[in-house]
Amino acid sequence: MLRSVIIFFTLLTIPLRANLGDTVEQCVKRYGRPVGLSEASAKTPFGTLAFAAAGYTLIVFLVNNKEVGARVSKADKSAFTDVEMQNIMNADANGTPWAPVPSTDPTCLTWSRDDKATVLYDKQKHMLILTSQEMVKALHSPIPVPPPASKPTYTD
């Protein structure tokens, strides 16, 4: 009975969840003001927004104003319980269940779903990493190099 009560209250207190496909505006509405951000660059094809709430840190990976992946960890860097992992994954299930996938890395647990989104739990770093097909495509596409900035001209 006590375990059921704890699980119920845990479900109510985990507002952070990755919602693959959300826009920047939806992320800000759900998680509040970002605590950090970065833009896409020559080194990475996506920008990021960082959020912190309820003892969790969420880094959202963005391509074209759309969430294509996320990294979730606890602020205290402790391990996730099975219940916490399931709650976060279920919040982003979109009606499609996550299925466990055998991993060749003993330090990781892996799941996937029908739309080819994946979740990896790194047991050493204590983080969940959610990726979508859009994120995989962005990682394997050439990153456009912006044209060099023109030098200003001065006249006397």
BELURTA-V612277 format. One record per residue. D_LAST is the distance of its C-alpha to the last C-alpha in Angstrom with 1 decimal. Layout:
d_last-><D_LAST | D_LAST>
This chain:
d_last-><82.6 | 80.2 | 78.3 | 77.9 | 76.7 | 74.1 | 72.9 | 72.7 | 70.6 | 68.3 | 67.6 | 66.6 | 64.3 | 62.1 | 59.3 | 57.1 | 57.6 | 55.6 | 55.5 | 54.2 | 52.5 | 51.3 | 47.8 | 45.4 | 46.4 | 50.1 | 49.6 | 47.8 | 50.6 | 53.3 | 52.0 | 49.7 | 46.3 | 45.1 | 44.9 | 42.5 | 40.6 | 38.7 | 37.1 | 38.0 | 36.1 | 36.3 | 39.3 | 41.2 | 41.6 | 42.3 | 41.0 | 43.3 | 44.3 | 46.5 | 49.1 | 51.7 | 54.9 | 58.6 | 58.3 | 56.6 | 53.2 | 52.0 | 49.1 | 48.5 | 46.8 | 44.9 | 43.9 | 42.5 | 43.3 | 46.9 | 49.0 | 50.1 | 51.5 | 52.1 | 53.1 | 55.5 | 56.7 | 58.3 | 56.2 | 58.8 | 58.7 | 62.4 | 64.2 | 64.7 | 68.3 | 69.6 | 69.6 | 66.0 | 65.0 | 67.1 | 65.8 | 62.2 | 63.1 | 65.3 | 62.6 | 60.5 | 63.5 | 62.8 | 66.5 | 66.6 | 68.2 | 66.7 | 69.1 | 69.3 | 68.3 | 69.6 | 67.0 | 67.0 | 65.3 | 67.8 | 65.1 | 64.1 | 65.7 | 64.5 | 65.1 | 64.0 | 64.6 | 65.1 | 61.4 | 60.7 | 59.0 | 59.9 | 60.4 | 60.5 | 61.8 | 60.8 | 63.7 | 62.0 | 58.7 | 60.5 | 58.2 | 58.6 | 56.1 | 56.2 | 54.7 | 54.7 | 54.6 | 51.0 | 50.0 | 51.9 | 50.1 | 46.7 | 47.5 | 48.6 | 45.8 | 42.7 | 39.8 | 36.9 | 33.8 | 30.6 | 27.8 | 25.2 | 22.2 | 19.1 | 16.2 | 13.2 | 10.2 | 6.7 | 3.8 | 0.0>
